[in-house]
Amino acid sequence: MDQIEGKVAVITGAARGIGFAIAARLARAGMKVVLGDIHASALDGALKNLQGQGFDAHAVQTDVADFGSVNRLADAAYGRHGAVHVLHLNAGVAAMNSLFDDEVASWRRVIDINLMGVIWGIKAFAKRMIDGGENGVILATSSGAGAEGTSYNTTACSATKMAIVSVVECLHGQLRDRKAKIRVGLVFPPLTDTQLSGGTTAKQVEGLLNSRGVPAALVQPEQVAELILDGLRRDRFFIRTGPAENASYFNSAMSSEFFAWSERVIRGRAEAQMNDSGPDAYLW
Ligand SMILES: NC(=O)c1ccc[n+]([C@@H]2O[C@H](COP(=O)([O-])OP(=O)(O)OC[C@H]3O[C@@H](n4cnc5c(N)ncnc54)[C@H](O)[C@@H]3O)[C@@H](O)[C@H]2O)c1
């Protein structure tokens, strides 16, 4: 979708981090942006920031875990602009969970926000976008956990990020069957310097991953926004970082070891299924 100027984008989880960075980047590219986020004061700050730069921005406090709330976001976007061309279902949370205790709240929270948030977003917007008859794109933010799928210490998060891949693949097939003018894409951000991990800084997460043999490198949300915009313009389904994107958008922050590791995990997983062997060869 290369013609985005003057079109309308809705982004969830847009008050900060990657969501704010892509909202700002799309606004700078000439889009009208509608920001949805649960965090009222951060959302207000994000809105003032964008409006202060002269952009056409609007904000709706939204809890993506609540279907009614996501429908109200859609009503507000359509009420204001009459159309939505880019929907980026980006809101997400992270949590450490144990499979060996009775704690249930963090599991429900992560699944409700990360997975159901994407499903509710599709249900609230997709039909209206199809009926609008214009070209459009629905993006959902997955994670390295959805590609390599091996972060087994954050099980709920990993499970939701893999499930998002499945949901978006299904959506792709259903849109294709309907001959709809709506495309879909999956965003796989690299390790990004945001507040996703709460009290643990992204720098600390980078150190932890490196100490476990994962050669991850920390990047900035504004760089991820460039990757996403490029993916949007080039109609990529898997918006992820290969060596070319690493050079173009991340100042080659990721080493050749990182790409070798990622390839080993992704191919190792497929081969383990074909060879009927277990996950030890690729699980880190
Ligand atoms: N930061 C990373 O390294 C990284 C890596 C891979 C994937 N991701 C994914 O990128 C997305 C954005 O994360 P981020 O890193 O910018 O984190 P962040 O915490 O900075 O931003 C997430 C935003 O989502 C909002 N949010 C949380 N719960 C919500 C809810 N119920 N309804 C609406 N909004 C809600 C938060 O208020 C926040 O503004 C997430 O889906 C995350 O899983 C991040």
The ligand as an SDF file (V2000), in Angstrom:
LIG
                    3D

 44 48  0  0  0  0  0  0  0  0999 V2000
    9.7710   -4.0670   23.0350 N   0  0  0  0  0  0  0  0  0  0  0  0
   10.1250   -5.2170   22.4560 C   0  0  0  0  0  0  0  0  0  0  0  0
   11.2920   -5.6570   22.5450 O   0  0  0  0  0  0  0  0  0  0  0  0
    9.1200   -6.0030   21.6920 C   0  0  0  0  0  0  0  0  0  0  0  0
    9.5940   -7.1250   20.9790 C   0  0  0  0  0  0  0  0  0  0  0  0
    8.6700   -7.8760   20.2820 C   0  0  0  0  0  0  0  0  0  0  0  0
    7.3300   -7.5250   20.2770 C   0  0  0  0  0  0  0  0  0  0  0  0
    6.9120   -6.4260   20.9790 N   0  0  0  0  0  0  0  0  0  0  0  0
    5.4800   -6.0980   20.9390 C   0  0  0  0  0  0  0  0  0  0  0  0
    5.3200   -4.7580   20.5100 O   0  0  0  0  0  0  0  0  0  0  0  0
    4.0690   -4.2610   20.9910 C   0  0  0  0  0  0  0  0  0  0  0  0
    4.2760   -2.8930   21.6100 C   0  0  0  0  0  0  0  0  0  0  0  0
    5.0600   -3.0630   22.7860 O   0  0  0  0  0  0  0  0  0  0  0  0
    6.1250   -1.9690   23.2770 P   0  0  0  0  0  0  0  0  0  0  0  0
    7.4230   -2.6540   23.3190 O   0  0  0  0  0  0  0  0  0  0  0  0
    5.9820   -0.7130   22.5340 O   0  0  0  0  0  0  0  0  0  0  0  0
    5.6830   -1.8310   24.8190 O   0  0  0  0  0  0  0  0  0  0  0  0
    5.1070   -0.5880   25.6580 P   0  0  0  0  0  0  0  0  0  0  0  0
    4.7790   -1.1730   26.9740 O   0  0  0  0  0  0  0  0  0  0  0  0
    6.0430    0.5600   25.5780 O   0  0  0  0  0  0  0  0  0  0  0  0
    3.7690   -0.1870   24.8700 O   0  0  0  0  0  0  0  0  0  0  0  0
    2.6180   -0.9730   24.9250 C   0  0  0  0  0  0  0  0  0  0  0  0
    1.4100   -0.0600   24.9180 C   0  0  0  0  0  0  0  0  0  0  0  0
    0.2320   -0.9060   24.9830 O   0  0  0  0  0  0  0  0  0  0  0  0
   -0.6690   -0.3070   25.9040 C   0  0  0  0  0  0  0  0  0  0  0  0
   -1.5950   -1.2980   26.4410 N   0  0  0  0  0  0  0  0  0  0  0  0
   -1.3490   -2.2570   27.3680 C   0  0  0  0  0  0  0  0  0  0  0  0
   -2.4780   -2.9320   27.6730 N   0  0  0  0  0  0  0  0  0  0  0  0
   -3.4500   -2.3990   26.8980 C   0  0  0  0  0  0  0  0  0  0  0  0
   -4.8460   -2.6650   26.7590 C   0  0  0  0  0  0  0  0  0  0  0  0
   -5.4650   -3.5990   27.5020 N   0  0  0  0  0  0  0  0  0  0  0  0
   -5.5430   -1.9250   25.8710 N   0  0  0  0  0  0  0  0  0  0  0  0
   -4.9430   -0.9630   25.1410 C   0  0  0  0  0  0  0  0  0  0  0  0
   -3.6450   -0.6630   25.2560 N   0  0  0  0  0  0  0  0  0  0  0  0
   -2.9030   -1.3620   26.1100 C   0  0  0  0  0  0  0  0  0  0  0  0
    0.2190    0.3050   26.9730 C   0  0  0  0  0  0  0  0  0  0  0  0
   -0.4670    1.2920   27.7460 O   0  0  0  0  0  0  0  0  0  0  0  0
    1.3610    0.8700   26.1260 C   0  0  0  0  0  0  0  0  0  0  0  0
    1.0910    2.1940   25.7180 O   0  0  0  0  0  0  0  0  0  0  0  0
    3.5330   -5.3270   21.9650 C   0  0  0  0  0  0  0  0  0  0  0  0
    2.5690   -6.1240   21.3090 O   0  0  0  0  0  0  0  0  0  0  0  0
    4.7770   -6.1580   22.2680 C   0  0  0  0  0  0  0  0  0  0  0  0
    4.4770   -7.4710   22.6420 O   0  0  0  0  0  0  0  0  0  0  0  0
    7.7870   -5.6460   21.6570 C   0  0  0  0  0  0  0  0  0  0  0  0
  1  2  1  0
  2  3  2  0
  2  4  1  0
  4  5  1  0
  4 44  2  0
  5  6  2  0
  6  7  1  0
  7  8  2  0
  8  9  1  0
  8 44  1  0
  9 10  1  0
  9 42  1  0
 10 11  1  0
 11 12  1  0
 11 40  1  0
 12 13  1  0
 13 14  1  0
 14 15  2  0
 14 16  1  0
 14 17  1  0
 17 18  1  0
 18 19  2  0
 18 20  1  0
 18 21  1  0
 21 22  1  0
 22 23  1  0
 23 24  1  0
 23 38  1  0
 24 25  1  0
 25 26  1  0
 25 36  1  0
 26 27  1  0
 26 35  1  0
 27 28  2  0
 28 29  1  0
 29 30  1  0
 29 35  2  0
 30 31  1  0
 30 32  2  0
 32 33  1  0
 33 34  2  0
 34 35  1  0
 36 37  1  0
 36 38  1  0
 38 39  1  0
 40 41  1  0
 40 42  1  0
 42 43  1  0
M  CHG  2   8   1  16  -1
M  END
$$$$
